[in-house]
Amino acid sequence: VERASARNTLTAYGKDLEDARGYLAGAGGDLDTASTEAVEAEATDAAAPATSDEAADKA
């Protein structure tokens, strides 16, 4: 059970990093050079509830 949980956690972290890369690339940056403000904006956006359009895109 613990190994499966760890694998799921790593998968989720990987997806979060891919989402952050995409967000920052759209803002003209990347994870290595992003400003604190850009990372905070991405985190705020990621934490916001999904709109119905966004939820449909992920389905």
C-alpha positions in Angstrom: 0.0 0.0 0.0 2.8 2.5 0.9 4.6 1.9 -2.3 1.5 2.4 -4.3 0.9 5.6 -2.4 4.4 6.8 -3.0 4.1 6.0 -6.7 0.8 8.0 -6.9 2.4 10.9 -5.1 5.4 11.0 -7.5 3.0 10.8 -10.4 1.0 13.7 -9.0 4.2 15.8 -8.4 5.3 15.0 -11.9 2.0 16.3 -13.4 2.2 19.4 -11.2 5.7 20.1 -12.5 4.5 19.6 -16.1 1.6 22.0 -15.5 4.0 24.5 -14.0 6.4 24.2 -17.0 3.5 24.8 -19.4 2.2 27.8 -17.4 5.6 29.4 -17.1 6.4 28.7 -20.8 3.2 30.6 -21.7 4.5 33.5 -19.7 7.9 33.4 -21.5 9.9 31.6 -18.7 10.8 28.3 -17.3 11.3 26.6 -14.0 15.0 27.4 -13.9 14.7 31.2 -14.5 11.2 32.0 -13.2 10.8 34.9 -10.8 9.2 34.4 -7.4 6.2 36.3 -8.7 5.8 34.0 -11.6 5.9 30.9 -9.5 3.5 32.5 -7.0 1.1 33.3 -9.8 1.3 29.8 -11.1 0.6 28.4 -7.7 -2.3 30.7 -7.2 -3.7 29.8 -10.6 -3.2 26.1 -9.9 -5.0 26.3 -6.6 -8.0 28.1 -8.0 -11.1 26.0 -8.6 -11.4 24.8 -12.2 -14.1 26.4 -14.4 -16.5 24.1 -16.2 -14.5 24.6 -19.4 -11.2 23.6 -17.7 -12.9 20.6 -16.1 -14.2 19.5 -19.5 -10.7 19.9 -21.0 -9.3 17.5 -18.4 -12.0 14.9 -18.9 
